[in-house]
Amino acid sequence: MNFNTGGHINHTLFWEGLTAVKNSGEPNSELMTAIKKDFGSLETMIDKLNAKTIAIQGSGWGWLAYDKEMKRLQLACCPNQDLLEPTTGLIPLFCIDVWEHAYYLQYKNLRPDFVKAIWKIANWKIISDRYIKARG
């Protein structure tokens, strides 16, 4: 049950976090300020999350998340279909699916290419809205 529930919730967060290239946009000013504070720049945050996600052994998920206790953004990885919030306490903002079904048809075994390309279709409006909601 946990595996199937995790798969459903993670995939819902994944698909909602994506959009057409023309609609991707940028983080809103509040989220951009937090990204700069916690990582130095958007590019640095993306590079760090990409590296963590690419390094996952087997299947799993890379996450941009909000730590409500520390009041800061965090990066995390979860194996298999593990849910982020129950396993780490972090609130999910954006996720990258690195199960082979997510990228194999287009990218074959080139997971790094998929992970780097996903940012072209990141739905920054949804991600920004999730950040505002997570902060409370």
Secondary structure, 3 states (H helix, E strand, C coil): CHHHHHHHHHHHHHHHCECCHHHCCCCCHHHHHHHHHHHCCHHHHHHHHHHHHHCCCCCEEEEEEEECCCCEEEEEEEECCCCHHHHHCCEEEEEEECCHHHHHHHHCCCHHHHHHHHHHHECHHHHHHHHHHHHC
